[in-house]
Amino acid sequence: MDAKQYVSELFERVVKRNANEKEFHQAVQEVLESLVPVLEKHPEYIDLGIAERIVEPERQIIFRVPWMDDNGKVHVNRGFRVQFNSAIGPYKGGIRFHPSVYVGIIKFLGFEQIFKNSLTGLPIGGGKGGSDFDPKGKSDAEVMRFCQSFMSELYRHIGQDVDVPAGDIGVGGREIGFMYGQYKRLKNAYEAGVLTGKGLTYGGSLGRTEATGFGLVYFVDEMIKAKGMSFEGKTVVISGSGNVAIYATKKVQQLGGKVVALSDSNGYIYDKDGVKLDTVKRLKEVERKRISEYVKEYPTAEYHEGCANIWTIPCDVALPCATQNEINEESARILVKNGVKAVGEGANMPSTLEATKVFIESGVLFAPAKAANAGGVATSALEMSQNSMRLHWTFEEVDAKLKDIMVNIYKNASEAAEKYGHKDNLVVGANIAGFIKVAEAMKAQGLV
């Protein structure tokens, strides 16, 4: 069968079988379209049904999570774990607590994780989990009770050689700690490698907090260096003000760039003199306030309600680090018109397919999420390694390994793009490089 027709028909089946899961459809469409030249060159992948198997999760788990608030009222949320592909290692992927979570988002994230994890070069498969629980505004005691209830079901399906969850949106060190405590209690065993993103006192890794943001900037730096550029003197706009955005800002500033904007779910700040990161860290990580508070301390800065217009700020480099589909076609065209030279995705799928097309067709250097934000999961895998060896590496050791991994991801994605006739298209390159490793493992393991 013609590869293009095969991909088209397979995508139609995915949409039909997974109705109303638009984020999952978007992720699958992007990957399948990228794989046409690979399937043309390797028809055995079609014969063996590799693509058909890779778009279907190995296992999907949906469960009830009952918990009680501080007033004694019972609430019921829904928990998810999608174990997508274990061809190259145990399932690995974060847990997201956010009201928007439903099976389509978890499947999109788990599907992306297959290729992202493959790109790291480390032996980890793809998975993802979460709940529609919202930790915002909840007390520590309420979050603990929820996490314990969530883990009371999840523990049956995970293990350090089976499935290793981590944090994501709404799940940080506090939540990981509560979940790990409950897991340990239920299993009556100290299996440190079952969760990553742990605290340093019980098996966590130095550098994990910084990893996704630092890794993003290492990747983008490598991408722009290949074209004779650097961050030195560049104006940078970053969306978000969570973990990824904060540490991307820190690394950009270390490399001589000027970050002029950050955002949260309510709006964004613009500081033409450069964002003062210590203030943002205090507001967001310590005081847990809205980013609008920034302008009270720096009156020359501006605060704007709503997030979309952050992309109207002229910049050399844009780093979307907030959430999926935050840059649409219109925003992409504005960025291009204002002279953006490079875009690096720190969040998962923050650009729509139409926006991605605008960037690539306009010659903007574009670092797709599955490659550019792989630093977090890569360092999680390094945490797993330390747990297995019962060792603890220094920050410098972890950071050096992270940088090497991100440089290699860029190299492999770039080479794959060129080999399959899409030079400089890192979306295609990352998808192909991630896919081939998993496909070869699936081929070797038979029809499972």
C-alpha positions in Angstrom: 0.0 0.0 0.0 1.1 3.6 -0.7 2.6 5.0 2.5 0.6 8.3 2.2 -2.7 6.4 1.7 -1.8 4.1 4.6 -1.2 7.0 7.0 -4.4 8.8 5.9 -6.5 5.7 6.4 -4.9 4.9 9.8 -5.5 8.4 11.0 -9.2 8.2 10.0 -9.4 5.0 12.1 -7.7 6.7 15.1 -10.2 9.5 15.0 -13.2 7.2 14.7 -12.0 4.9 17.5 -11.0 7.8 19.8 -14.0 10.1 19.3 -13.9 13.6 20.9 -10.2 13.4 21.9 -9.0 16.3 19.8 -5.6 16.7 21.5 -4.8 13.0 20.9 -5.9 13.4 17.3 -3.6 16.4 16.8 -0.6 14.6 18.3 -1.2 11.5 16.2 -1.7 13.4 13.0 1.6 15.3 13.4 3.6 12.1 14.0 1.9 10.0 11.3 2.4 12.7 8.6 6.1 12.9 9.5 6.5 9.2 9.1 5.5 8.9 5.5 9.1 9.0 4.1 10.2 6.3 6.7 7.3 4.0 5.8 8.2 4.4 2.1 11.7 3.4 2.9 10.8 0.6 5.3 7.6 -1.0 4.0 8.1 -3.8 6.6 6.9 -1.4 9.2 3.5 -1.3 7.4 3.5 -5.1 7.0 4.2 -5.6 10.7 1.6 -3.1 11.7 4.1 -1.0 13.7 2.3 2.3 13.2 -1.1 0.7 13.9 0.2 -0.7 17.2 2.1 2.4 18.3 -1.1 4.6 18.1 -3.0 2.2 20.4 -2.0 2.2 24.1 -0.9 -1.1 25.6 -3.2 -0.4 28.6 -5.6 2.3 29.7 -6.6 2.5 33.4 -9.4 4.8 34.6 -10.4 4.8 38.3 -12.5 6.6 40.9 -10.7 8.8 43.5 -12.8 9.6 46.5 -11.5 12.0 49.1 -12.7 14.2 51.9 -12.1 17.9 52.3 -11.3 19.8 55.6 -15.1 20.4 56.2 -15.8 16.6 56.0 -17.4 16.8 52.6 -16.8 13.9 50.2 -15.6 14.6 46.7 -15.1 12.1 43.8 -12.5 12.7 41.0 -11.4 10.5 38.2 -7.9 9.1 37.9 -6.1 8.0 34.8 -3.0 6.1 33.8 -2.3 5.3 30.1 0.6 2.9 29.6 1.3 3.5 26.0 4.4 1.7 24.9 7.0 -0.4 26.7 9.2 -1.6 23.8 12.4 0.1 25.0 11.8 0.3 28.8 9.3 0.7 31.6 6.5 3.2 31.0 7.7 6.6 32.0 5.7 9.9 32.2 4.3 12.4 34.5 1.0 12.7 36.5 -1.0 15.9 35.9 -3.6 17.3 38.3 -5.8 19.9 36.6 -9.5 20.3 36.0 -9.0 20.1 32.2 -7.7 16.5 32.5 -9.6 13.8 30.6 -8.6 10.7 28.8 -7.9 12.6 25.5 -5.2 14.8 27.1 -3.6 11.9 29.0 -3.4 9.9 25.7 -1.9 12.9 23.8 0.7 13.3 26.5 1.4 9.6 26.7 1.7 9.3 22.9 4.2 12.2 22.8 6.1 10.6 25.6 6.9 7.5 23.6 9.0 9.6 21.1 10.3 12.0 23.6 11.6 9.2 25.8 13.1 7.4 22.9 15.0 10.6 21.8 16.7 10.8 25.2 18.7 7.7 24.3 17.7 6.2 27.7 15.8 2.9 28.2 12.3 4.3 29.0 8.9 3.7 27.4 6.0 6.1 27.1 3.1 6.6 29.6 1.1 9.4 31.3 -1.4 9.8 34.1 -3.4 12.3 36.0 -6.7 13.4 37.5 -9.2 16.2 37.0 -8.5 17.2 40.7 -7.4 20.8 41.1 -4.8 21.3 43.9 -5.1 25.1 43.7 -6.7 26.5 46.8 -6.6 23.2 48.6 -4.9 22.8 52.0 -1.9 20.5 52.4 -4.1 18.1 54.3 -6.7 18.0 51.5 -3.9 17.4 48.9 -2.4 14.7 51.1 -5.8 12.9 51.4 -6.4 13.1 47.6 -2.9 11.9 46.8 -3.2 8.9 49.2 -6.6 7.9 47.7 -5.1 8.3 44.1 -2.1 6.1 45.0 -4.3 3.5 46.7 -5.5 2.5 43.2 -2.5 3.5 41.1 0.0 1.4 43.1 -1.4 -1.8 41.6 -0.3 -0.7 38.2 3.2 0.8 38.7 6.6 -0.3 39.8 10.3 0.6 39.2 10.5 -2.0 36.5 6.9 -1.6 35.2 5.8 2.1 35.2 7.6 5.0 36.7 5.4 8.2 37.1 6.7 11.7 37.8 5.3 15.2 38.3 3.6 17.4 35.7 1.2 20.4 35.9 -0.3 20.5 39.5 2.1 17.8 40.7 5.3 19.0 42.4 7.5 17.8 45.3 4.6 18.0 47.8 2.3 15.7 45.8 5.1 13.3 44.8 6.1 13.0 48.5 2.5 12.2 49.6 2.1 9.6 46.8 5.5 8.0 47.5 4.7 7.7 51.2 1.4 6.0 50.4 3.0 3.7 47.9 5.7 2.7 50.4 3.1 2.0 53.0 1.0 -0.2 50.7 3.9 -2.1 49.3 5.9 -2.5 52.5 9.0 -1.9 50.5 11.4 1.0 49.9 11.3 1.1 46.1 12.8 4.5 45.5 12.8 4.1 41.7 9.0 3.9 41.4 8.5 7.7 41.3 10.8 10.5 40.1 10.9 14.1 41.2 11.3 13.0 44.8 12.8 15.1 47.5 16.6 15.0 48.0 16.2 13.4 51.4 14.6 10.3 50.0 16.1 9.5 46.6 15.6 12.6 44.5 18.2 14.0 42.1 19.9 17.3 42.1 19.2 19.2 38.9 15.7 17.7 38.4 13.9 20.9 39.3 15.9 22.9 36.7 16.0 20.1 34.1 13.1 20.9 31.7 13.8 24.6 31.6 17.6 24.2 31.4 17.3 21.4 28.8 15.0 23.6 26.6 17.6 26.3 26.5 20.4 23.9 25.9 18.5 22.5 22.9 17.6 25.9 21.5 21.1 27.1 22.0 22.5 24.2 20.0 19.9 24.8 17.3 20.7 28.5 16.9 24.5 27.9 17.2 24.2 25.7 14.1 23.0 28.8 12.2 25.7 31.1 13.7 23.6 32.7 16.4 23.7 32.7 20.2 21.5 34.0 23.1 23.9 36.8 23.8 22.0 40.1 23.5 18.8 38.4 22.3 15.3 39.5 23.5 13.3 36.5 24.7 9.6 36.1 25.5 8.6 33.2 27.7 5.1 32.2 28.5 4.2 30.6 31.9 5.8 31.3 35.3 6.0 27.7 36.6 9.0 25.5 37.0 9.8 25.3 33.2 9.5 29.0 32.6 11.5 30.0 35.7 14.5 27.8 34.9 14.4 28.6 31.2 14.6 32.2 32.2 17.5 31.6 34.5 19.5 29.8 31.8 18.7 32.4 29.1 19.9 35.1 31.5 23.1 33.1 32.2 23.7 32.9 28.4 23.4 36.7 28.0 19.8 36.9 26.8 17.1 39.3 28.1 13.7 37.8 29.1 11.1 40.6 28.9 7.9 38.7 29.5 6.4 35.9 31.6 2.7 34.9 32.2 0.3 32.9 34.3 -3.2 31.8 33.6 -4.6 35.3 34.3 -2.3 37.5 32.2 1.3 38.5 31.5 3.9 41.0 32.6 6.2 42.9 30.3 9.4 44.4 31.6 11.4 46.1 28.9 14.5 46.2 31.2 14.4 42.4 31.7 12.4 40.4 34.1 13.7 40.2 37.7 13.7 36.4 38.2 14.3 36.5 42.0 11.0 38.4 42.4 9.1 36.1 40.1 10.4 33.0 42.0 9.4 34.5 45.3 5.9 35.5 44.1 5.2 32.1 42.4 7.2 29.5 44.4 7.1 30.9 47.9 4.1 33.3 48.2 2.0 31.4 45.5 0.6 34.7 44.3 -0.5 35.9 40.8 2.1 37.3 38.5 0.2 40.6 38.4 1.8 41.4 41.8 5.1 41.9 40.0 4.2 45.4 38.8 3.5 46.6 42.3 7.2 46.1 43.0 8.4 47.4 39.6 6.0 50.2 38.5 7.8 50.6 35.1 6.7 47.1 34.2 3.3 46.4 32.6 0.7 43.9 33.4 -1.9 42.8 30.8 -5.0 40.7 31.4 -5.2 37.5 29.3 -2.3 35.5 27.9 -2.7 35.4 24.1 -1.2 38.9 23.5 2.1 38.0 25.0 3.1 36.8 21.5 2.6 40.3 20.1 5.7 41.4 22.0 8.6 41.7 19.5 11.4 39.2 20.3 14.2 37.2 18.8 13.4 34.0 20.6 10.0 32.8 21.8 9.7 30.0 24.4 6.1 28.9 25.0 6.3 27.1 28.4 2.6 27.3 29.6 0.2 24.8 28.1 -1.0 23.1 24.9 -2.1 25.1 21.9 -1.3 28.5 23.3 0.2 29.7 20.0 -2.3 29.6 17.2 -1.8 30.5 13.5 -2.6 34.2 14.1 -0.1 34.5 17.0 2.5 32.6 14.9 2.1 35.1 12.0 2.5 38.0 14.4 5.7 36.5 15.8 7.1 36.0 12.3 6.1 39.6 11.3 7.9 40.9 14.4 11.1 39.2 13.4 11.2 36.1 15.6 14.3 34.0 14.7 13.7 30.9 16.8 10.8 29.2 18.7 11.4 26.5 21.3 8.5 24.5 22.9 8.9 24.2 26.6 5.3 23.1 27.2 3.8 20.0 25.6 2.4 20.8 22.1 2.0 24.6 22.8 1.8 25.4 19.1 -1.2 24.3 16.9 -0.4 22.4 13.7 -1.3 25.5 11.8 1.2 27.6 13.9 3.9 25.1 13.4 3.4 25.2 9.7 3.7 29.0 9.7 7.0 28.9 11.5 8.5 26.2 9.3 7.4 27.8 6.1 8.7 31.2 7.2 12.1 29.8 7.9 11.9 30.3 11.7 14.1 27.8 13.6 11.6 25.6 15.4 12.3 23.2 18.3 9.3 20.9 18.8 8.3 19.9 22.4 9.1 16.2 22.2 12.7 17.1 21.5 13.1 20.5 23.2 11.4 19.7 26.6 12.8 16.2 27.0 15.3 17.4 29.6 12.8 16.8 32.4 12.2 13.1 31.6 15.8 12.6 30.8 16.8 13.8 34.3 14.0 11.7 35.8 15.7 8.7 34.1 19.0 9.8 35.6 17.2 9.8 39.0 16.2 6.2 38.3 19.8 5.3 37.5 21.0 6.8 40.8 18.2 5.0 42.7 19.2 1.7 41.1 22.9 2.2 41.9 22.1 3.7 45.4 24.3 6.6 44.5 23.9 10.4 44.5 25.5 12.5 41.8 26.4 16.2 42.2 24.4 19.0 40.5 27.4 19.5 38.1 27.4 15.8 37.1 23.7 15.8 36.5 23.7 19.1 34.6 26.6 17.9 32.4 24.8 14.7 31.5 21.6 16.7 30.8 23.5 19.0 28.4 25.1 16.1 26.6 21.6 14.5 26.2 20.0 17.6 24.8 22.9 18.2 22.4 22.6 14.6 21.2 18.8 14.9 20.8 19.4 18.0 18.5 22.1 16.1 16.5 19.9 13.0 16.0 16.8 15.0 15.1 18.7 17.2 12.7 20.4 14.2 11.0 17.1 12.3 10.7 15.5 15.3 9.1 18.3 15.6 6.5 18.4 11.8 5.8 14.7 11.7 5.0 14.7 14.8 2.8 13.4 17.5 5.3 16.6 19.4 6.2 16.1 21.8 9.1 12.6 20.5 9.9 13.1 19.3 13.4 9.5 18.4 13.8 9.9 15.7 11.2 13.4 14.8 12.4 12.4 14.4 16.0 9.4 12.2 15.1 11.5 10.0 12.8 14.4 9.6 15.2 12.1 8.8 18.1 10.0 6.4 16.0 12.8 4.3 14.4 14.3 3.2 17.7 10.9 2.1 19.1 9.9 0.5 15.8 13.0 -1.6 15.7 12.5 -2.7 19.2 8.8 -3.6 18.4 10.0 -5.5 15.3 12.5 -7.5 17.3 10.0 -8.4 20.0 7.3 -9.9 17.7 3.6 -9.3 17.5 2.8 -8.1 21.1 
